[in-house]
Amino acid sequence: KDAPGHLDLEQRRKREAEAIQAKLAPRDRLIVLDEHGLARSSHQLAHDLTTWLEDPATQPCFVLGGAYGLADFLVQRADERLALGPMTLPHELARVVLLEQLYRAGTIVKNIPYHH
């Protein structure tokens, strides 16, 4: 959930990151969406997703920041940084794009004819 709008940008990012951090479990593999992250192809994401899911000690946990991004301390804590591409997207749309890409990755892994 976005932090209150009356806070300055750093306070907003900090408050949002603290709320996210409070919900993380010890075995969560923190994968943040970040403009400086690694942009992967759909096939690369499918491979990475398989690797992350096969690790019995962790579970992938994808985190998107609010409208102003994530606080640096949360990004630094991340196990992986993922970029959806070089364009800036509203965080609401980025959530939809991420879900579609995860679905696409799953169909690639299972050889379901969704990805051409």
Buried (B, 14 or more C-beta within 10 A) or exposed (E): EEBEEEEEEEEBBBBBBEEBBEEEEEEBBBBBBBBEBEEBEBEEBBBBBEEBBEEEEBEBBBBBBBBBBBBEEBBEBBEBBBBBEEEEBEBEEBBEBBEEBBEBBBBBBEEEEEBE
